[in-house]
């Protein structure tokens, strides 16, 4: 494969980022007096408190959307769009306060407005992008993992038909991302681990990727090293704001990496596990990382060099180190532990390699199958 040094490449990300403890205070200035739709959760007191705090400085939201699911489904998104259309004043900006599912929902609202069929028809190929609307988004993540605050796509789930769609448009990059690690202090261990491993997957998958470039790779190397060093420690010390800040920064950098490359095979594998076996996204996309890494060693000089910057020069031994990190976090690296028989797992690999994200992968089927055997 060609090296990054001898081929043309480009990198772009338009999101204005505000990072740091108490960065949430800058949200009112970013709203700038515009009527806003707030998309958030209803299942934790902290979100009600943040909503109240924001209302005191920016005024009440024109409409609040709280029916956000972990994997936003057609029915939930349709209900959110109908509620959005009932706002007494049309929102001029959407504030996404929460994790990746909140940002996915906000991006759907930004393009669908009051009619979810616009997005459904677009992702299913019945209508073109001209049916989509556009509203600016201010993303305020409360977990460290998805990186959605600096990407231009959202994930939409047709759970009835067991299908996952990606809503991707250049104007879906948020206009601003406000990352305040203090908002992440209340995140429980399970969610901290799963979202952190999602960030690790974003970083590594942007390295073994046909779309990699020197900028995305630098972001990815930094992010992966931070996650591997910090996440086990954070899982044992959830109130450590320094570790929360480092993980939030790692998630951001992983987002900046895969915002230009998109993900690859591990994410493509994950969709079947989430849809058919109910495995939470961060675990579904990370448990296969050691096997996928083993399958790409020696495939690309650039990839090997980047992985060496993360793990050290002995990449074969580094696969075991990565697997040990996952095991330390309570994550099995065996597909059978997630309810997949061997034959089903091989079929999932074949389907994943044919998918859009699978086609970003630099490796081969034979190497992957050998690695998971």
LINVEN-V756718 format. One record per pair of residues at least 4 apart in sequence whose ideal C-beta (glycine too) atoms are under 6 Angstrom apart, sorted by the first residue. I is the first residue (numbers start at 0). J is the second residue. If there is no record, write none. Layout:
((I | J) (I | J))
//
This chain:
((0 | 299) (1 | 5) (1 | 6) (2 | 300) (2 | 301) (3 | 213) (3 | 301) (8 | 212) (10 | 212) (10 | 214) (10 | 259) (12 | 149) (12 | 255) (12 | 258) (13 | 172) (14 | 149) (14 | 172) (14 | 173) (14 | 176) (15 | 175) (16 | 176) (17 | 22) (17 | 25) (17 | 177) (18 | 178) (20 | 181) (22 | 177) (22 | 179) (23 | 179) (25 | 177) (26 | 177) (27 | 56) (27 | 57) (29 | 137) (29 | 175) (30 | 35) (30 | 57) (33 | 91) (33 | 92) (34 | 61) (34 | 88) (34 | 90) (34 | 91) (35 | 60) (35 | 90) (35 | 92) (35 | 94) (36 | 62) (36 | 90) (36 | 93) (37 | 60) (37 | 63) (37 | 94) (38 | 64) (38 | 95) (38 | 101) (38 | 104) (38 | 105) (39 | 46) (39 | 96) (39 | 97) (40 | 46) (40 | 67) (40 | 97) (41 | 65) (45 | 185) (53 | 57) (54 | 59) (61 | 86) (61 | 88) (61 | 90) (62 | 83) (62 | 86) (64 | 79) (64 | 82) (66 | 75) (66 | 78) (67 | 100) (67 | 101) (67 | 104) (68 | 72) (68 | 75) (69 | 100) (70 | 156) (71 | 75) (71 | 76) (71 | 100) (71 | 103) (71 | 104) (72 | 156) (72 | 158) (73 | 157) (76 | 107) (76 | 115) (77 | 115) (79 | 104) (80 | 111) (80 | 113) (80 | 115) (83 | 108) (83 | 113) (84 | 113) (92 | 135) (93 | 105) (93 | 108) (93 | 109) (93 | 134) (93 | 136) (94 | 137) (95 | 101) (95 | 102) (95 | 105) (95 | 136) (95 | 138) (96 | 139) (97 | 101) (97 | 141) (98 | 142) (99 | 145) (99 | 147) (102 | 138) (102 | 147) (103 | 153) (103 | 154) (105 | 136) (106 | 153) (106 | 171) (107 | 111) (107 | 118) (107 | 153) (109 | 134) (109 | 136) (110 | 118) (110 | 131) (110 | 132) (111 | 115) (111 | 117) (111 | 118) (112 | 132) (115 | 119) (116 | 120) (117 | 130) (117 | 131) (118 | 166) (120 | 125) (120 | 126) (121 | 126) (121 | 131) (122 | 155) (122 | 164) (122 | 166) (126 | 130) (133 | 170) (135 | 174) (136 | 173) (137 | 175) (138 | 148) (138 | 173) (138 | 176) (139 | 177) (140 | 148) (141 | 182) (141 | 183) (142 | 186) (142 | 194) (143 | 183) (143 | 194) (143 | 246) (143 | 247) (143 | 250) (144 | 194) (144 | 195) (144 | 197) (144 | 198) (144 | 250) (146 | 201) (146 | 250) (146 | 253) (146 | 254) (148 | 173) (148 | 176) (149 | 176) (149 | 254) (149 | 255) (149 | 258) (150 | 254) (150 | 258) (151 | 169) (151 | 171) (151 | 172) (152 | 165) (152 | 167) (153 | 166) (155 | 164) (155 | 166) (156 | 163) (157 | 162) (161 | 274) (163 | 270) (178 | 247) (180 | 243) (180 | 244) (180 | 247) (183 | 243) (186 | 190) (186 | 191) (188 | 234) (190 | 194) (192 | 234) (192 | 328) (193 | 279) (193 | 281) (193 | 282) (194 | 281) (195 | 226) (195 | 230) (195 | 246) (196 | 281) (196 | 285) (197 | 281) (198 | 226) (198 | 249) (198 | 250) (198 | 253) (199 | 223) (199 | 226) (200 | 204) (200 | 265) (200 | 284) (200 | 285) (201 | 253) (201 | 257) (202 | 219) (202 | 222) (202 | 223) (202 | 253) (202 | 256) (203 | 223) (203 | 288) (204 | 262) (204 | 263) (204 | 265) (205 | 215) (205 | 219) (205 | 256) (205 | 257) (205 | 260) (206 | 216) (206 | 219) (206 | 302) (206 | 305) (207 | 295) (207 | 302) (207 | 361) (208 | 260) (208 | 263) (208 | 359) (209 | 359) (209 | 361) (210 | 260) (211 | 215) (211 | 216) (211 | 260) (215 | 256) (215 | 259) (215 | 260) (216 | 305) (218 | 252) (218 | 255) (218 | 256) (219 | 256) (220 | 305) (220 | 308) (220 | 309) (221 | 252) (222 | 249) (222 | 252) (222 | 253) (223 | 309) (224 | 309) (225 | 229) (225 | 245) (225 | 249) (226 | 230) (226 | 249) (227 | 324) (229 | 233) (229 | 242) (229 | 245) (229 | 246) (231 | 327) (232 | 242) (233 | 242) (233 | 246) (254 | 258) (257 | 262) (261 | 359) (262 | 266) (262 | 356) (263 | 356) (263 | 359) (263 | 360) (264 | 291) (264 | 351) (264 | 357) (264 | 360) (265 | 284) (265 | 287) (265 | 288) (265 | 291) (266 | 284) (266 | 356) (267 | 351) (267 | 354) (267 | 356) (267 | 357) (268 | 287) (268 | 351) (269 | 283) (269 | 284) (271 | 275) (271 | 347) (272 | 276) (272 | 278) (272 | 283) (272 | 337) (273 | 278) (273 | 280) (273 | 283) (276 | 337) (276 | 338) (278 | 282) (278 | 283) (278 | 337) (282 | 286) (282 | 330) (286 | 330) (286 | 332) (287 | 291) (288 | 292) (289 | 318) (289 | 321) (289 | 322) (289 | 332) (290 | 370) (290 | 371) (292 | 318) (293 | 318) (293 | 370) (294 | 362) (294 | 366) (294 | 367) (294 | 370) (295 | 302) (295 | 362) (296 | 314) (298 | 361) (298 | 362) (299 | 361) (306 | 310) (306 | 314) (307 | 312) (310 | 317) (311 | 317) (322 | 332) (325 | 330) (325 | 332) (331 | 336) (334 | 339) (334 | 344) (339 | 343) (339 | 344) (347 | 351) (348 | 367) (351 | 357) (352 | 357) (352 | 364) (362 | 366) (362 | 367))
//
